[in-house]
Amino acid sequence: MSSTKSNTIQIQFRPEQLRALRHLAALREVSIAHLVRESVDRLLEELPVEEDPLWDIVGMVEGAPKDLSEQHDKYLSEWVAEENRP
């Protein structure tokens, strides 16, 4: 998982966690932030698909064609053509 935009948060670690993270970061020659992002990515990969918050958008649009997910390019090009008609 990679993104061009990042957000900053503050995390408090227990002293032993911070020592271990500093040691591991030095061994791997990466930042602690990199280790934390890598760990979060692994944790999120374990999330069952059904629990992914993105699933909340499913069914939000009423009256959409039943094959919208399969034919989205077709519907999008038709919509753009309609919008560009004089």
Chimera marker file (.cmm) of the C-alpha trace (Angstrom):
<marker_set name="trace">
<marker id="1" x="0.000" y="0.000" z="0.000" r="1" g="1" b="0" radius="0.5"/>
<marker id="2" x="1.403" y="3.312" z="-1.013" r="1" g="1" b="0" radius="0.5"/>
<marker id="3" x="0.075" y="6.804" z="-1.139" r="1" g="1" b="0" radius="0.5"/>
<marker id="4" x="1.502" y="10.117" z="-2.210" r="1" g="1" b="0" radius="0.5"/>
<marker id="5" x="-0.273" y="12.004" z="0.564" r="1" g="1" b="0" radius="0.5"/>
<marker id="6" x="0.566" y="11.366" z="4.206" r="1" g="1" b="0" radius="0.5"/>
<marker id="7" x="-0.998" y="12.443" z="7.457" r="1" g="1" b="0" radius="0.5"/>
<marker id="8" x="0.863" y="12.896" z="10.699" r="1" g="1" b="0" radius="0.5"/>
<marker id="9" x="-0.270" y="11.396" z="13.984" r="1" g="1" b="0" radius="0.5"/>
<marker id="10" x="1.412" y="11.158" z="17.347" r="1" g="1" b="0" radius="0.5"/>
<marker id="11" x="1.896" y="7.755" z="18.972" r="1" g="1" b="0" radius="0.5"/>
<marker id="12" x="3.146" y="7.034" z="22.458" r="1" g="1" b="0" radius="0.5"/>
<marker id="13" x="5.238" y="3.878" z="22.882" r="1" g="1" b="0" radius="0.5"/>
<marker id="14" x="6.285" y="2.195" z="26.079" r="1" g="1" b="0" radius="0.5"/>
<marker id="15" x="10.046" y="2.605" z="26.660" r="1" g="1" b="0" radius="0.5"/>
<marker id="16" x="10.785" y="-1.037" z="25.808" r="1" g="1" b="0" radius="0.5"/>
<marker id="17" x="8.795" y="-0.744" z="22.566" r="1" g="1" b="0" radius="0.5"/>
<marker id="18" x="10.689" y="2.353" z="21.542" r="1" g="1" b="0" radius="0.5"/>
<marker id="19" x="14.061" y="0.723" z="22.312" r="1" g="1" b="0" radius="0.5"/>
<marker id="20" x="13.127" y="-2.309" z="20.236" r="1" g="1" b="0" radius="0.5"/>
<marker id="21" x="11.839" y="-0.163" z="17.371" r="1" g="1" b="0" radius="0.5"/>
<marker id="22" x="14.996" y="1.966" z="17.348" r="1" g="1" b="0" radius="0.5"/>
<marker id="23" x="17.126" y="-1.166" z="17.292" r="1" g="1" b="0" radius="0.5"/>
<marker id="24" x="15.132" y="-2.767" z="14.482" r="1" g="1" b="0" radius="0.5"/>
<marker id="25" x="15.074" y="0.457" z="12.463" r="1" g="1" b="0" radius="0.5"/>
<marker id="26" x="18.846" y="0.738" z="12.763" r="1" g="1" b="0" radius="0.5"/>
<marker id="27" x="19.333" y="-2.891" z="11.701" r="1" g="1" b="0" radius="0.5"/>
<marker id="28" x="17.101" y="-2.432" z="8.663" r="1" g="1" b="0" radius="0.5"/>
<marker id="29" x="18.403" y="1.089" z="7.974" r="1" g="1" b="0" radius="0.5"/>
<marker id="30" x="14.874" y="2.527" z="7.861" r="1" g="1" b="0" radius="0.5"/>
<marker id="31" x="12.937" y="4.979" z="9.998" r="1" g="1" b="0" radius="0.5"/>
<marker id="32" x="10.669" y="4.021" z="12.870" r="1" g="1" b="0" radius="0.5"/>
<marker id="33" x="7.833" y="5.601" z="10.872" r="1" g="1" b="0" radius="0.5"/>
<marker id="34" x="8.575" y="3.174" z="8.036" r="1" g="1" b="0" radius="0.5"/>
<marker id="35" x="8.379" y="0.224" z="10.438" r="1" g="1" b="0" radius="0.5"/>
<marker id="36" x="5.066" y="1.465" z="11.844" r="1" g="1" b="0" radius="0.5"/>
<marker id="37" x="3.558" y="1.989" z="8.346" r="1" g="1" b="0" radius="0.5"/>
<marker id="38" x="4.776" y="-1.462" z="7.297" r="1" g="1" b="0" radius="0.5"/>
<marker id="39" x="3.201" y="-3.009" z="10.405" r="1" g="1" b="0" radius="0.5"/>
<marker id="40" x="-0.099" y="-1.196" z="9.863" r="1" g="1" b="0" radius="0.5"/>
<marker id="41" x="-0.163" y="-2.393" z="6.239" r="1" g="1" b="0" radius="0.5"/>
<marker id="42" x="0.296" y="-5.989" z="7.404" r="1" g="1" b="0" radius="0.5"/>
<marker id="43" x="-2.418" y="-5.599" z="10.017" r="1" g="1" b="0" radius="0.5"/>
<marker id="44" x="-4.854" y="-4.165" z="7.459" r="1" g="1" b="0" radius="0.5"/>
<marker id="45" x="-4.124" y="-7.007" z="5.023" r="1" g="1" b="0" radius="0.5"/>
<marker id="46" x="-5.466" y="-9.384" z="7.684" r="1" g="1" b="0" radius="0.5"/>
<marker id="47" x="-8.757" y="-7.473" z="7.864" r="1" g="1" b="0" radius="0.5"/>
<marker id="48" x="-11.530" y="-9.637" z="6.446" r="1" g="1" b="0" radius="0.5"/>
<marker id="49" x="-12.811" y="-8.125" z="3.210" r="1" g="1" b="0" radius="0.5"/>
<marker id="50" x="-16.312" y="-7.847" z="4.662" r="1" g="1" b="0" radius="0.5"/>
<marker id="51" x="-15.007" y="-5.540" z="7.414" r="1" g="1" b="0" radius="0.5"/>
<marker id="52" x="-13.257" y="-3.140" z="5.027" r="1" g="1" b="0" radius="0.5"/>
<marker id="53" x="-14.896" y="0.290" z="5.475" r="1" g="1" b="0" radius="0.5"/>
<marker id="54" x="-14.935" y="0.762" z="1.696" r="1" g="1" b="0" radius="0.5"/>
<marker id="55" x="-17.751" y="-1.787" z="1.545" r="1" g="1" b="0" radius="0.5"/>
<marker id="56" x="-19.983" y="0.878" z="3.127" r="1" g="1" b="0" radius="0.5"/>
<marker id="57" x="-20.270" y="2.541" z="-0.300" r="1" g="1" b="0" radius="0.5"/>
<marker id="58" x="-21.845" y="-0.547" z="-1.867" r="1" g="1" b="0" radius="0.5"/>
<marker id="59" x="-25.497" y="0.124" z="-2.619" r="1" g="1" b="0" radius="0.5"/>
<marker id="60" x="-25.316" y="3.872" z="-1.994" r="1" g="1" b="0" radius="0.5"/>
<marker id="61" x="-26.533" y="4.728" z="-5.494" r="1" g="1" b="0" radius="0.5"/>
<marker id="62" x="-30.172" y="3.938" z="-6.139" r="1" g="1" b="0" radius="0.5"/>
<marker id="63" x="-31.496" y="3.359" z="-9.627" r="1" g="1" b="0" radius="0.5"/>
<marker id="64" x="-28.112" y="2.474" z="-11.106" r="1" g="1" b="0" radius="0.5"/>
<marker id="65" x="-28.003" y="-0.156" z="-13.862" r="1" g="1" b="0" radius="0.5"/>
<marker id="66" x="-27.469" y="-3.664" z="-12.509" r="1" g="1" b="0" radius="0.5"/>
<marker id="67" x="-24.348" y="-4.122" z="-14.670" r="1" g="1" b="0" radius="0.5"/>
<marker id="68" x="-22.750" y="-0.798" z="-13.673" r="1" g="1" b="0" radius="0.5"/>
<marker id="69" x="-19.717" y="-2.448" z="-12.079" r="1" g="1" b="0" radius="0.5"/>
<marker id="70" x="-19.034" y="-4.441" z="-15.247" r="1" g="1" b="0" radius="0.5"/>
<marker id="71" x="-19.953" y="-1.769" z="-17.793" r="1" g="1" b="0" radius="0.5"/>
<marker id="72" x="-18.756" y="1.383" z="-16.018" r="1" g="1" b="0" radius="0.5"/>
<marker id="73" x="-16.606" y="2.515" z="-18.978" r="1" g="1" b="0" radius="0.5"/>
<marker id="74" x="-19.592" y="2.290" z="-21.314" r="1" g="1" b="0" radius="0.5"/>
<marker id="75" x="-21.858" y="4.260" z="-18.973" r="1" g="1" b="0" radius="0.5"/>
<marker id="76" x="-19.162" y="6.827" z="-18.253" r="1" g="1" b="0" radius="0.5"/>
<marker id="77" x="-18.475" y="7.448" z="-21.948" r="1" g="1" b="0" radius="0.5"/>
<marker id="78" x="-22.219" y="7.801" z="-22.603" r="1" g="1" b="0" radius="0.5"/>
<marker id="79" x="-22.497" y="10.286" z="-19.732" r="1" g="1" b="0" radius="0.5"/>
<marker id="80" x="-19.530" y="12.319" z="-21.018" r="1" g="1" b="0" radius="0.5"/>
<marker id="81" x="-20.991" y="12.322" z="-24.550" r="1" g="1" b="0" radius="0.5"/>
<marker id="82" x="-24.331" y="13.565" z="-23.165" r="1" g="1" b="0" radius="0.5"/>
<marker id="83" x="-22.645" y="16.300" z="-21.173" r="1" g="1" b="0" radius="0.5"/>
<marker id="84" x="-20.704" y="17.480" z="-24.234" r="1" g="1" b="0" radius="0.5"/>
<marker id="85" x="-23.717" y="17.690" z="-26.571" r="1" g="1" b="0" radius="0.5"/>
<marker id="86" x="-24.589" y="21.266" z="-27.627" r="1" g="1" b="0" radius="0.5"/>
<link id1="1" id2="2" r="1" g="1" b="0" radius="0.2"/>
<link id1="2" id2="3" r="1" g="1" b="0" radius="0.2"/>
<link id1="3" id2="4" r="1" g="1" b="0" radius="0.2"/>
<link id1="4" id2="5" r="1" g="1" b="0" radius="0.2"/>
<link id1="5" id2="6" r="1" g="1" b="0" radius="0.2"/>
<link id1="6" id2="7" r="1" g="1" b="0" radius="0.2"/>
<link id1="7" id2="8" r="1" g="1" b="0" radius="0.2"/>
<link id1="8" id2="9" r="1" g="1" b="0" radius="0.2"/>
<link id1="9" id2="10" r="1" g="1" b="0" radius="0.2"/>
<link id1="10" id2="11" r="1" g="1" b="0" radius="0.2"/>
<link id1="11" id2="12" r="1" g="1" b="0" radius="0.2"/>
<link id1="12" id2="13" r="1" g="1" b="0" radius="0.2"/>
<link id1="13" id2="14" r="1" g="1" b="0" radius="0.2"/>
<link id1="14" id2="15" r="1" g="1" b="0" radius="0.2"/>
<link id1="15" id2="16" r="1" g="1" b="0" radius="0.2"/>
<link id1="16" id2="17" r="1" g="1" b="0" radius="0.2"/>
<link id1="17" id2="18" r="1" g="1" b="0" radius="0.2"/>
<link id1="18" id2="19" r="1" g="1" b="0" radius="0.2"/>
<link id1="19" id2="20" r="1" g="1" b="0" radius="0.2"/>
<link id1="20" id2="21" r="1" g="1" b="0" radius="0.2"/>
<link id1="21" id2="22" r="1" g="1" b="0" radius="0.2"/>
<link id1="22" id2="23" r="1" g="1" b="0" radius="0.2"/>
<link id1="23" id2="24" r="1" g="1" b="0" radius="0.2"/>
<link id1="24" id2="25" r="1" g="1" b="0" radius="0.2"/>
<link id1="25" id2="26" r="1" g="1" b="0" radius="0.2"/>
<link id1="26" id2="27" r="1" g="1" b="0" radius="0.2"/>
<link id1="27" id2="28" r="1" g="1" b="0" radius="0.2"/>
<link id1="28" id2="29" r="1" g="1" b="0" radius="0.2"/>
<link id1="29" id2="30" r="1" g="1" b="0" radius="0.2"/>
<link id1="30" id2="31" r="1" g="1" b="0" radius="0.2"/>
<link id1="31" id2="32" r="1" g="1" b="0" radius="0.2"/>
<link id1="32" id2="33" r="1" g="1" b="0" radius="0.2"/>
<link id1="33" id2="34" r="1" g="1" b="0" radius="0.2"/>
<link id1="34" id2="35" r="1" g="1" b="0" radius="0.2"/>
<link id1="35" id2="36" r="1" g="1" b="0" radius="0.2"/>
<link id1="36" id2="37" r="1" g="1" b="0" radius="0.2"/>
<link id1="37" id2="38" r="1" g="1" b="0" radius="0.2"/>
<link id1="38" id2="39" r="1" g="1" b="0" radius="0.2"/>
<link id1="39" id2="40" r="1" g="1" b="0" radius="0.2"/>
<link id1="40" id2="41" r="1" g="1" b="0" radius="0.2"/>
<link id1="41" id2="42" r="1" g="1" b="0" radius="0.2"/>
<link id1="42" id2="43" r="1" g="1" b="0" radius="0.2"/>
<link id1="43" id2="44" r="1" g="1" b="0" radius="0.2"/>
<link id1="44" id2="45" r="1" g="1" b="0" radius="0.2"/>
<link id1="45" id2="46" r="1" g="1" b="0" radius="0.2"/>
<link id1="46" id2="47" r="1" g="1" b="0" radius="0.2"/>
<link id1="47" id2="48" r="1" g="1" b="0" radius="0.2"/>
<link id1="48" id2="49" r="1" g="1" b="0" radius="0.2"/>
<link id1="49" id2="50" r="1" g="1" b="0" radius="0.2"/>
<link id1="50" id2="51" r="1" g="1" b="0" radius="0.2"/>
<link id1="51" id2="52" r="1" g="1" b="0" radius="0.2"/>
<link id1="52" id2="53" r="1" g="1" b="0" radius="0.2"/>
<link id1="53" id2="54" r="1" g="1" b="0" radius="0.2"/>
<link id1="54" id2="55" r="1" g="1" b="0" radius="0.2"/>
<link id1="55" id2="56" r="1" g="1" b="0" radius="0.2"/>
<link id1="56" id2="57" r="1" g="1" b="0" radius="0.2"/>
<link id1="57" id2="58" r="1" g="1" b="0" radius="0.2"/>
<link id1="58" id2="59" r="1" g="1" b="0" radius="0.2"/>
<link id1="59" id2="60" r="1" g="1" b="0" radius="0.2"/>
<link id1="60" id2="61" r="1" g="1" b="0" radius="0.2"/>
<link id1="61" id2="62" r="1" g="1" b="0" radius="0.2"/>
<link id1="62" id2="63" r="1" g="1" b="0" radius="0.2"/>
<link id1="63" id2="64" r="1" g="1" b="0" radius="0.2"/>
<link id1="64" id2="65" r="1" g="1" b="0" radius="0.2"/>
<link id1="65" id2="66" r="1" g="1" b="0" radius="0.2"/>
<link id1="66" id2="67" r="1" g="1" b="0" radius="0.2"/>
<link id1="67" id2="68" r="1" g="1" b="0" radius="0.2"/>
<link id1="68" id2="69" r="1" g="1" b="0" radius="0.2"/>
<link id1="69" id2="70" r="1" g="1" b="0" radius="0.2"/>
<link id1="70" id2="71" r="1" g="1" b="0" radius="0.2"/>
<link id1="71" id2="72" r="1" g="1" b="0" radius="0.2"/>
<link id1="72" id2="73" r="1" g="1" b="0" radius="0.2"/>
<link id1="73" id2="74" r="1" g="1" b="0" radius="0.2"/>
<link id1="74" id2="75" r="1" g="1" b="0" radius="0.2"/>
<link id1="75" id2="76" r="1" g="1" b="0" radius="0.2"/>
<link id1="76" id2="77" r="1" g="1" b="0" radius="0.2"/>
<link id1="77" id2="78" r="1" g="1" b="0" radius="0.2"/>
<link id1="78" id2="79" r="1" g="1" b="0" radius="0.2"/>
<link id1="79" id2="80" r="1" g="1" b="0" radius="0.2"/>
<link id1="80" id2="81" r="1" g="1" b="0" radius="0.2"/>
<link id1="81" id2="82" r="1" g="1" b="0" radius="0.2"/>
<link id1="82" id2="83" r="1" g="1" b="0" radius="0.2"/>
<link id1="83" id2="84" r="1" g="1" b="0" radius="0.2"/>
<link id1="84" id2="85" r="1" g="1" b="0" radius="0.2"/>
<link id1="85" id2="86" r="1" g="1" b="0" radius="0.2"/>
</marker_set>
